[in-house]
Amino acid sequence: MADTTSASNIVTDPHTLLGVTRTVLERLSPRPDPLGLDARQIIEQLRLLFIDSRRGLFVFGAPDESILIQSNLHARAALERALEEVFEEKIQVELVVFNESGSSLAALTDEPIEASQYFAFGEVGQPVEISPVVRAKANLGPGKLGDEEIPAKAEGEAKYLGMGSPEAPDLNKIQLGLIQSNLRSVFTSPKRIVVVPGYLLRWIPYLGPLRTSIVVACFQAFYRSRGTTARTDLTFEAPGPFLAAMAGIAESSFWRHLDDPELGWFLKKVPYKPGERRWIHDNQAGLTKKLPTRFLFRSISPLTPGDAEALYAYLMDLNIQENPVGVLTELVRGEYRVEPRDVFPFPAPPLPKGWQNGDPDGCLIHNIIYSAIGIDAKAASKELAGLVDELVERLLPANDQVHISWYYLLHWLPLLGHGPGWATILLRDRCYYNRQTGELRDKVNVRGGYQELAIALGLQRTKTVREWFPAPHAQNDGVESIELSSQEALAKISHSKRSFVMEYAARFVKIIEAEVDGRRQVSAFRAQVKLFDPLTPAHEAIYNALFPLVQRYFRLPQAQRTAFLNALDEISTADEDTIKRIVQETGKAVEEIIQKYGISIQPGSSWTPEDAAIVDFLGTVERITKVESGANQWSAYDDLGANEKITSVDPGAFGSITMSGLGGFDRIATLLSGALEKIENADPGAFERIGLVFWAHMRGLKHLVLNNHLCESLKEYFQNTDLDNTENLTSTTTSEDKEDSGNEDGVVEVYPKIKNWDLNKILDNFSPHIKRDLLEKGATVEALISCLFYITSSKGDNLGLGYVVEKLKARPQVGQGGIYHRLAEDEPEEIIARLQSYLENRSFQNRDWRVAMGTPSTEKILELLEHLGLDSSKFGNRWD
């Protein structure tokens, strides 16, 4: 068989290259730099020549050296950011001079690039010669870029599963890569976030990072229990294991800290009333369980004792008691309106002594203002009360929020530890990223150096922060480059989660510049902060093992995919002993096959074991999963590893998988991937048997990754990835397609066509139990959309999804009612067109829409589109 490994990595299909280019351009907003040069206009002059999907390498051609130099100086950074956002991976960009009449694609892929053609530029803009990296042997034949011929398959390749079948999709690598980039989302669930008041960050020196995590966990528990943001007039129930997991600590630690006086400023336990049921019988588990603990928030966002004193002194200095209305009017409506930094000291002053024993109610911002005025809140006039509310909004803005991902809280915080974890959150809060324009500000100046960060965390020892985030002169290159997903590193992590705190921290924060004072102490520094969560070492190892198998899966015909996925249903209904036996016996068989054939496992590699090994493995799988006639269970042949022959130290044993045991999953995944590649039999039963083994092992891994829904999430990923619609993802409509579209204006509408709204999909904005409750109450899609319209409008500017839940629970068929319900009854395509028109013209053309919606911000409209289940990146002023 001919060697086609390199060729399969090189993507030259013109439609795909055009689609990628257009997708990148859509992520860039016209914004000239100080010299008047626009990165987008420069990039439009480049041509994407080819992609090396294995290395994540994108090679662009410039028509001449002047464009090449401009691209490196003024457009490279924007181009790399846009590509990394699209593919959610670290990528490389290479720029070359490419004259279509004088250069051939084969010359670029088969031969080194001359130094005169290719330069890299340093910070000062001087060209620096580097070694060429575009040496892949593409075996593309004599055709040039633009030929639509795809290299013929090597002889014998058709015997592999799906390669010769008209049902199986024939994908190039980049199309598959666009879809497989979502595989990381199976682990990270990027849309699941915890939202807490931004002012909570000023409480960290008082509470400490660990107790702050407990408060955040309670905020999320309230939302899960009540379906709305935290309130002081409603109790909520939450089980200890959930609260401990969200706080990133052991359950015993959670209960030990719950009675700390510091936490008493925020919440307290509420006993159940006499006569209330405290126990419930779980019929499925056959156990009687105690109901979760009940809590009540004493306050949502009290001022810190230091800030409370500062606000009171500030108001008294203004003699507010003499003319409260005049003073407040000047503060909130005058020429120089008050800002939080005018009142609260930055950084926070030392903690007052004995603050833990203070009165939380006395630190509520309304109470402080009325105390300074010298009257009771109930005695305030309507005008005065309104001005007080406006002052509160200016000092504690409702939209000042901190968004923390579930993934970070559940998985990274326990690894980082609460100190480095909250230091990262503090630095992230100073950054900015706009998904619509691609604008990224991920560099932070900390003018007070390590001492400022230590004060913000409530730490006495500044050196501790320096150890987490060393200055450039103290950095060890090995810390950042270490492979944490290796079996050696995972084995150390399994014994101590804190074995690699510095290595973990380097995944999020890197000090790139530092100023040193006369005592050789860092007085200020500049840090680069990663805003998107990488996979944890354990998840990275699983991802690397899964990736080749996912590639094989998407090349299967539909019937065989269905059989593979259906196996999960059988595993879900199987008893634990059966699953354990499958995992143990296949784990032992895999070890024997690896030793017998001398197989070397390379995690993440798409290499396939030799045929004999795969045939041996398939025979073993068939015998282990053979179904007894008339019985709903699997039985193994006695000569294939009876239960008594299985040792408890088997690396694939169910229920005992440790981080070091991930090597067992690497091995089984490699052979499963090879089996999917080489099965010649189209019988779906073979794929179901492979699926049984795969899903049984995945059931074991769910305990390791703290995700009881890992299997279901992965199955949903397999099912919802639609290969037939990948062109919509990349907007690969060519200019010829536009001319043939019949659109007189030459405009191609790329936003989706929807005939009916999907209620289930829109309800995915809420937690599963809220979704279930709303469906049980008979909530209609029109009622739901009417509420979404209202919170998007100018009238509902400060409202969120919690308002939608409360409204639907009260009026499930009507929702917001009135004009909003009438608008929600319009056809989906008409609604989408109205929203698109608003984004283009910044106003609604229809009177009813103008009256109802007002002039919401672009961000609110894009958020509404996401709530409706649409991809907001496809909307906006994006026509050429």
DAVENZI-V880451 format. One record per residue. N is the residue number from 1. PHI is phi in whole degrees, -180 to 180 (none if undefined). D_LAST is the distance of its C-alpha to the last C-alpha in Angstrom with 1 decimal. Layout:
n	phi	d_last
N	PHI	D_LAST
N	PHI	D_LAST
This chain:
n	phi	d_last
1	none	46.6
2	-68	44.2
3	-82	42.4
4	-120	38.8
5	-59	38.3
6	-67	36.1
7	-61	34.1
8	-70	33.2
9	-86	31.6
10	-96	29.2
11	-108	25.9
12	-129	24.4
13	-56	23.0
14	-62	19.8
15	-66	18.1
16	-66	19.1
17	-62	18.0
18	-64	14.5
19	-63	14.4
20	-63	15.8
21	-60	13.4
22	-68	10.3
23	-61	12.6
24	-65	13.5
25	-63	10.2
26	-66	9.8
27	-84	13.2
28	-105	12.6
29	-104	12.2
30	-62	12.0
31	-154	15.8
32	-64	17.7
33	-85	21.2
34	-55	24.4
35	-89	24.0
36	86	20.7
37	-96	18.9
38	-102	15.6
39	-59	15.8
40	-63	12.1
41	-64	11.9
42	-67	15.2
43	-64	14.3
44	-62	11.4
45	-86	14.4
46	-88	16.4
47	-128	17.1
48	-74	18.6
49	-85	21.9
50	-164	23.8
51	-129	24.8
52	-100	28.4
53	-70	28.5
54	-67	32.1
55	-98	31.5
56	64	28.0
57	-105	27.1
58	-116	23.6
59	-108	23.9
60	-110	21.0
61	-107	21.7
62	-106	21.1
63	-68	21.6
64	-156	24.4
65	-69	26.5
66	-65	24.9
67	-67	21.5
68	-61	23.6
69	-66	25.5
70	-59	22.5
71	-63	20.9
72	-65	24.3
73	-79	24.9
74	-121	21.7
75	-131	19.3
76	-59	21.7
77	-62	22.6
78	-65	19.1
79	-66	18.4
80	-65	21.7
81	-62	21.3
82	-65	18.0
83	-67	19.8
84	-67	22.9
85	-69	21.3
86	-67	19.8
87	-99	23.1
88	54	25.5
89	-140	27.6
90	-73	28.5
91	-124	26.6
92	-118	27.1
93	-120	24.6
94	-120	25.9
95	-118	24.4
96	-135	26.0
97	-83	25.9
98	-134	24.9
99	-100	25.4
100	-61	24.6
101	-79	27.3
102	-116	29.9
103	-116	29.2
104	-119	29.5
105	-63	28.4
106	-61	32.0
107	-66	32.9
108	-75	30.7
109	-89	31.9
110	-102	35.5
111	-126	36.4
112	-63	36.2
113	-87	33.6
114	-66	35.4
115	-62	35.5
116	-70	34.2
117	-94	31.0
118	-134	30.3
119	-134	30.9
120	-113	30.7
121	-120	30.7
122	-85	32.9
123	-65	32.5
124	-87	33.8
125	83	31.3
126	-87	34.0
127	-68	33.4
128	-128	35.7
129	-70	36.5
130	-130	36.3
131	-74	37.4
132	-67	34.9
133	-118	33.7
134	-101	31.9
135	-118	35.1
136	-62	34.6
137	-81	36.4
138	-83	33.7
139	52	35.9
140	-89	32.8
141	85	34.7
142	-79	34.0
143	-67	30.5
144	-97	27.6
145	-59	24.2
146	114	22.3
147	-67	25.5
148	-93	25.1
149	-77	28.7
150	-106	29.6
151	-53	32.9
152	-67	35.9
153	-69	37.7
154	-66	40.9
155	-61	44.1
156	93	45.5
157	-69	42.3
158	-64	42.3
159	-73	45.3
160	-70	43.4
161	-57	42.4
162	84	39.4
163	-71	38.5
164	-108	40.1
165	-92	39.5
166	-66	37.0
167	-79	36.5
168	-81	35.4
169	-71	31.7
170	-102	31.1
171	-105	28.7
172	-84	27.4
173	-66	28.0
174	-73	24.6
175	-63	24.0
176	-66	27.4
177	-66	26.6
178	-60	23.6
179	-79	26.0
180	-71	29.0
181	-60	27.5
182	-75	28.4
183	-60	32.0
184	-64	32.4
185	-67	31.5
186	-60	34.6
187	-88	36.6
188	-87	34.6
189	42	33.4
190	-62	30.7
191	-82	30.3
192	-91	34.1
193	-133	34.7
194	-110	37.6
195	-111	36.9
196	-130	39.7
197	-58	40.2
198	-62	39.1
199	-65	42.5
200	-58	44.1
201	-63	43.3
202	-76	45.9
203	-87	48.5
204	-58	48.3
205	-61	51.0
206	-83	53.3
207	-82	52.6
208	88	51.9
209	-57	49.0
210	-67	50.9
211	-67	51.8
212	-61	48.3
213	-63	47.1
214	-65	49.7
215	-62	48.4
216	-61	44.8
217	-60	46.3
218	-71	48.0
219	-58	44.8
220	-70	43.2
221	-64	46.5
222	-62	46.5
223	-63	43.0
224	-67	44.1
225	-81	47.3
226	-110	46.2
227	74	42.5
228	-149	41.8
229	-68	41.6
230	-60	45.0
231	-137	47.6
232	-92	51.1
233	-103	52.6
234	-128	51.9
235	-83	53.5
236	-148	51.8
237	-111	53.1
238	-154	52.0
239	-74	53.7
240	-58	54.6
241	-59	52.9
242	-65	49.5
243	-63	50.0
244	-66	51.3
245	-64	48.3
246	-67	45.8
247	-85	47.8
248	73	48.0
249	-135	51.8
250	-73	54.7
251	-62	56.0
252	-63	59.3
253	-66	57.6
254	-61	55.7
255	-67	58.9
256	-69	60.7
257	-89	58.2
258	-61	57.7
259	-92	60.9
260	-63	60.0
261	-61	60.5
262	-62	57.1
263	-73	55.3
264	-63	57.6
265	-72	55.4
266	-111	52.6
267	-149	54.3
268	-148	57.6
269	-80	59.0
270	-118	60.1
271	-70	63.1
272	-70	63.1
273	-71	65.3
274	-58	68.7
275	94	68.6
276	-74	65.0
277	-71	64.5
278	-108	63.8
279	-127	63.8
280	-140	62.0
281	-95	62.7
282	-91	60.0
283	-64	61.0
284	-66	58.6
285	-87	60.0
286	70	63.5
287	-128	63.7
288	-101	64.4
289	-117	61.9
290	-82	62.0
291	-66	59.2
292	-62	56.8
293	-68	57.7
294	-103	56.7
295	-127	55.2
296	-145	54.4
297	-76	52.2
298	-75	54.3
299	-156	51.3
300	-90	47.6
301	-145	46.8
302	-70	50.1
303	-71	50.1
304	-65	51.7
305	-54	55.3
306	-66	54.3
307	-70	51.4
308	-63	53.6
309	-64	56.2
310	-66	53.6
311	-65	52.1
312	-63	55.7
313	-65	56.7
314	-62	53.6
315	-69	54.3
316	-68	58.0
317	-64	57.3
318	-87	55.5
319	53	58.6
320	-64	56.7
321	-70	59.9
322	-73	60.8
323	-148	57.6
324	-60	55.3
325	-65	53.1
326	-65	52.6
327	-64	52.0
328	-66	49.4
329	-61	47.7
330	-66	47.3
331	-70	46.0
332	-107	43.3
333	-131	42.4
334	-76	43.7
335	-66	42.0
336	-113	42.4
337	-74	41.8
338	-69	43.3
339	-119	41.4
340	-53	42.7
341	-68	43.4
342	-74	45.6
343	-108	47.9
344	-91	47.7
345	-72	48.7
346	-125	46.3
347	-71	47.4
348	-64	49.8
349	-74	53.4
350	-58	56.2
351	-67	57.0
352	-64	59.8
353	-69	62.9
354	66	63.7
355	-64	60.4
356	-58	60.5
357	-93	63.4
358	-75	61.6
359	-99	60.6
360	-58	57.0
361	-64	57.2
362	-71	58.0
363	-103	54.7
364	-72	52.5
365	-63	50.5
366	-63	51.6
367	-63	55.2
368	-65	55.0
369	-64	53.6
370	-67	56.2
371	-65	58.9
372	-67	58.0
373	-69	58.1
374	93	61.5
375	-134	61.0
376	-83	60.5
377	-58	57.0
378	-68	58.7
379	-90	60.2
380	-74	56.9
381	-71	55.7
382	-62	52.5
383	-65	51.0
384	-66	52.2
385	-62	51.0
386	-65	47.5
387	-67	47.5
388	-63	48.7
389	-62	45.9
390	-65	43.4
391	-66	45.0
392	-61	44.9
393	-65	41.1
394	-73	40.6
395	-84	42.8
396	-128	41.7
397	-59	38.2
398	-65	37.5
399	-88	34.0
400	-83	35.7
401	-130	35.7
402	-112	36.0
403	-103	34.2
404	-123	36.2
405	-72	35.3
406	-57	38.1
407	-61	37.8
408	-65	38.6
409	-67	41.5
410	-78	43.0
411	-118	42.7
412	-85	41.9
413	-60	44.1
414	-63	47.3
415	-78	46.6
416	-68	45.6
417	91	48.3
418	-71	47.9
419	-66	48.1
420	-61	45.4
421	-63	43.4
422	-78	43.4
423	-62	42.9
424	-65	39.6
425	-63	38.6
426	-61	39.5
427	-71	37.4
428	-62	34.4
429	-65	34.8
430	-90	34.1
431	-96	30.8
432	-152	27.3
433	-146	24.3
434	-109	21.1
435	-68	19.6
436	-79	16.4
437	-101	15.7
438	79	17.8
439	-67	20.1
440	-131	23.5
441	-122	26.9
442	-115	29.5
443	-114	32.0
444	-121	34.9
445	-97	37.5
446	-108	40.9
447	-71	43.0
448	-92	46.2
449	64	46.0
450	-64	47.7
451	-65	50.0
452	-62	47.2
453	-69	45.9
454	-65	49.5
455	-64	50.2
456	-63	47.1
457	-97	48.4
458	76	52.0
459	-97	53.3
460	-85	56.4
461	-103	55.9
462	-64	53.0
463	-60	53.7
464	-60	52.5
465	-66	48.9
466	-63	49.2
467	-70	50.3
468	-70	47.3
469	-125	44.8
470	-67	46.5
471	-68	45.6
472	-52	44.2
473	-70	47.6
474	-107	49.0
475	-78	46.3
476	-107	47.3
477	-57	44.7
478	-69	46.2
479	-65	45.5
480	-77	41.7
481	-95	41.8
482	-63	44.4
483	-88	43.7
484	-75	44.5
485	-90	44.0
486	-70	46.8
487	-64	50.0
488	-66	52.0
489	-67	49.8
490	-64	49.6
491	-65	53.4
492	-68	53.8
493	-63	51.3
494	-64	53.3
495	-88	56.4
496	-155	54.7
497	-63	51.3
498	-96	51.5
499	-65	52.2
500	-130	48.9
501	-58	47.9
502	-64	46.8
503	-68	44.8
504	-63	43.1
505	-60	42.4
506	-67	40.8
507	-73	38.2
508	-116	37.0
509	-133	38.0
510	-136	38.6
511	-78	40.2
512	-105	38.5
513	-143	40.3
514	-149	43.7
515	-104	45.9
516	-116	49.7
517	-87	52.4
518	-65	55.9
519	-93	57.2
520	66	54.6
521	-103	52.9
522	-73	49.1
523	-92	48.5
524	-161	44.7
525	-150	42.0
526	-121	38.3
527	-119	37.2
528	-101	34.2
529	-117	33.8
530	-84	32.3
531	-91	30.5
532	-115	30.3
533	-72	33.5
534	-76	34.6
535	-74	36.9
536	-67	40.6
537	-54	42.8
538	-64	44.3
539	-68	40.9
540	-63	39.5
541	-64	42.6
542	-66	42.0
543	-60	38.3
544	-61	39.2
545	-73	41.8
546	-77	39.6
547	-57	36.5
548	-63	38.1
549	-65	39.5
550	-63	36.2
551	-58	34.8
552	-64	37.8
553	-59	37.4
554	-73	33.9
555	-98	35.3
556	-80	38.0
557	-63	38.1
558	-61	37.8
559	-62	41.5
560	-77	42.4
561	-62	39.7
562	-61	41.3
563	-63	44.7
564	-63	43.7
565	-74	42.3
566	-62	45.2
567	-61	47.5
568	-63	46.3
569	-62	47.9
570	-68	51.1
571	-65	51.1
572	-65	50.4
573	-95	53.5
574	-78	55.7
575	-78	58.3
576	-63	58.0
577	-64	60.9
578	-65	59.1
579	-63	55.9
580	-62	57.9
581	-65	59.8
582	-61	56.7
583	-64	55.2
584	-65	58.5
585	-70	59.4
586	-69	56.0
587	-61	55.9
588	-68	59.3
589	-64	58.5
590	-63	55.4
591	-60	57.5
592	-66	60.0
593	-67	57.4
594	-62	55.8
595	-70	59.2
596	-64	60.4
597	-102	57.4
598	63	56.8
599	-78	53.1
600	-104	51.2
601	-89	48.6
602	-118	45.4
603	-55	43.3
604	85	39.7
605	-83	40.4
606	-92	39.5
607	-62	42.8
608	-112	45.0
609	-61	48.8
610	-66	51.0
611	-57	51.8
612	-62	55.3
613	-65	54.3
614	-68	51.8
615	-62	54.3
616	-61	56.9
617	-64	54.5
618	-64	53.6
619	-64	57.2
620	-64	57.9
621	-61	55.1
622	-64	56.4
623	-72	59.9
624	-68	59.0
625	-102	56.8
626	-61	59.1
627	-89	59.6
628	-71	63.2
629	-61	63.9
630	77	63.9
631	-122	63.0
632	-95	59.9
633	-158	60.1
634	-107	59.8
635	-129	62.9
636	-101	63.3
637	-69	65.8
638	-63	68.7
639	-90	68.3
640	-117	64.6
641	96	65.0
642	-65	67.0
643	-57	66.3
644	-70	69.4
645	-91	68.1
646	-85	64.9
647	-89	65.2
648	-73	63.7
649	-95	62.1
650	-55	59.8
651	-62	56.3
652	-104	54.7
653	-63	57.1
654	-70	55.7
655	83	56.1
656	-126	57.0
657	-71	53.7
658	-115	53.3
659	-60	50.6
660	-68	52.7
661	-78	52.9
662	-65	49.2
663	-59	50.4
664	-64	51.8
665	-71	48.5
666	-55	47.0
667	-70	49.7
668	-67	49.4
669	-66	45.6
670	-63	45.9
671	-72	48.3
672	-64	46.5
673	-62	43.3
674	-63	45.4
675	-65	46.9
676	-63	43.6
677	-77	42.7
678	-111	46.0
679	-66	47.4
680	-94	48.1
681	-79	49.4
682	-85	47.0
683	-65	49.3
684	-60	47.4
685	-60	50.6
686	-64	50.1
687	-75	46.8
688	-67	48.3
689	-66	51.0
690	-62	48.5
691	-62	46.7
692	-59	50.0
693	-68	50.5
694	-60	47.0
695	-70	46.9
696	-64	50.5
697	-68	49.6
698	-66	46.5
699	-61	48.8
700	-70	50.8
701	-70	47.8
702	-61	46.8
703	-71	49.9
704	-72	48.7
705	-92	45.2
706	55	46.3
707	-139	44.0
708	-71	46.0
709	-110	42.9
710	-60	41.7
711	-62	42.6
712	-64	41.0
713	-65	37.8
714	-68	37.7
715	-63	38.5
716	-62	35.7
717	-62	33.3
718	-60	34.6
719	-73	34.3
720	-89	30.8
721	-84	29.0
722	-98	27.6
723	-69	27.0
724	-72	25.8
725	-111	22.7
726	-67	21.6
727	-65	18.6
728	-67	17.3
729	-71	17.8
730	-109	15.7
731	52	13.0
732	-88	14.2
733	-70	12.9
734	-88	12.7
735	-64	11.4
736	-66	14.9
737	-63	14.9
738	-63	12.1
739	-66	14.4
740	-88	17.3
741	-75	16.1
742	83	17.5
743	-85	14.7
744	-63	15.1
745	-85	11.7
746	71	10.0
747	-102	8.6
748	-99	10.1
749	-80	11.8
750	-94	12.4
751	-74	14.8
752	-70	18.4
753	-98	20.7
754	-128	24.0
755	-87	27.0
756	-140	29.3
757	-72	29.2
758	-99	31.1
759	-59	33.8
760	-60	34.9
761	-68	31.5
762	-68	30.9
763	-71	34.4
764	-67	33.7
765	-65	32.5
766	-109	36.3
767	-67	39.1
768	-56	40.9
769	-73	44.0
770	-69	42.1
771	-59	40.0
772	-63	43.4
773	-62	45.0
774	-68	42.3
775	-67	42.4
776	-65	46.2
777	-79	46.0
778	82	43.9
779	-61	40.7
780	-98	38.2
781	-68	34.5
782	-67	34.2
783	-63	36.5
784	-62	34.6
785	-67	31.2
786	-61	32.9
787	-69	34.0
788	-64	30.6
789	-60	29.2
790	-66	32.1
791	-72	31.7
792	-83	28.0
793	-67	28.9
794	-62	30.1
795	-70	33.6
796	-106	33.5
797	-59	31.7
798	-99	34.5
799	-99	35.1
800	-132	34.2
801	-67	34.8
802	-60	38.5
803	-64	38.5
804	-61	36.9
805	-62	39.7
806	-62	42.5
807	-66	41.1
808	-71	40.9
809	-65	44.3
810	-82	45.8
811	-139	43.9
812	-65	42.4
813	-97	41.8
814	-111	40.7
815	66	38.8
816	-73	37.7
817	73	38.7
818	59	38.2
819	-65	34.8
820	-69	33.1
821	-70	34.8
822	-64	33.9
823	-65	30.2
824	-68	30.6
825	-81	32.1
826	-64	28.9
827	-64	27.3
828	-53	25.1
829	-65	22.1
830	-69	22.6
831	-63	23.0
832	-62	19.8
833	-64	17.9
834	-63	19.8
835	-68	18.9
836	-63	15.1
837	-62	15.5
838	-64	17.5
839	-64	15.0
840	-81	12.5
841	-106	15.3
842	60	18.0
843	-163	20.5
844	-89	21.8
845	-79	22.1
846	-89	25.2
847	-63	28.5
848	-59	29.9
849	-67	26.9
850	-64	27.1
851	-64	30.9
852	-74	30.8
853	-95	27.9
854	68	28.0
855	-129	25.2
856	-67	24.9
857	-71	23.0
858	-58	19.6
859	-61	21.7
860	-67	24.0
861	-67	21.4
862	-65	20.0
863	-66	23.7
864	-61	24.4
865	-60	21.8
866	-64	23.6
867	-61	26.9
868	-80	25.9
869	87	25.4
870	-107	21.6
871	-88	19.4
872	-66	17.9
873	-68	15.5
874	-90	13.5
875	-118	13.1
876	117	11.8
877	-82	8.9
878	-124	6.5
879	-89	3.8
880	-81	0.0
